[in-house]
Amino acid sequence: MTYILQYPAIFGMTLGAIFGIFLAIRRQGKILDMLQYGASCGIIGGLLALVVNVVILRMG
């Protein structure tokens, strides 16, 4: 569990990619749609996790 918390951007990117893939599956997309949704949601998730990490580090 501590390994996940050491790299929050990778954790957020992974969660975002999984969310994007499931979103494309729910919308009945093809494999390229799944890849595109996964990549874009993964980038968004990674950036959000990075911003949250910076905010938390600045507070403490």
C-alpha positions in Angstrom: 0.0 0.0 0.0 2.8 2.4 0.7 4.2 1.8 -2.8 1.0 3.2 -4.3 1.1 6.3 -2.1 4.7 7.0 -3.1 3.7 7.6 -6.7 0.3 9.3 -6.7 0.6 10.5 -10.3 1.1 6.9 -11.6 -1.8 5.8 -9.3 -4.1 8.6 -10.7 -3.0 7.8 -14.3 -3.8 4.1 -13.8 -7.2 4.8 -12.3 -8.0 7.4 -15.0 -7.1 4.9 -17.8 -9.2 2.2 -16.3 -12.1 4.6 -16.0 -11.7 5.7 -19.6 -11.6 2.1 -20.8 -14.8 1.3 -18.9 -16.4 4.5 -20.2 -15.6 3.5 -23.8 -17.0 0.0 -23.2 -20.2 1.4 -21.8 -20.6 3.6 -24.9 -20.0 0.5 -27.1 -16.8 1.8 -28.6 -14.3 -0.2 -30.6 -10.7 -1.0 -29.5 -9.3 2.3 -30.8 -12.0 4.2 -28.9 -11.0 2.3 -25.7 -7.4 3.2 -26.2 -8.2 6.9 -26.9 -10.6 7.2 -23.9 -8.1 5.4 -21.7 -5.2 7.6 -22.7 -7.1 10.9 -22.3 -8.6 10.0 -19.0 -5.3 8.6 -17.8 -3.6 11.9 -18.6 -6.4 13.8 -16.8 -6.2 11.5 -13.8 -2.4 11.8 -13.6 -2.5 15.6 -13.8 -5.2 15.8 -11.1 -3.2 13.5 -8.8 -0.1 15.5 -9.4 -1.9 18.8 -8.5 -3.4 17.2 -5.4 0.0 15.9 -4.4 1.6 19.4 -4.7 -1.2 21.0 -2.7 -0.8 18.4 0.1 3.0 18.8 0.2 2.7 22.6 0.3 0.2 22.4 3.2 2.4 20.3 5.4 
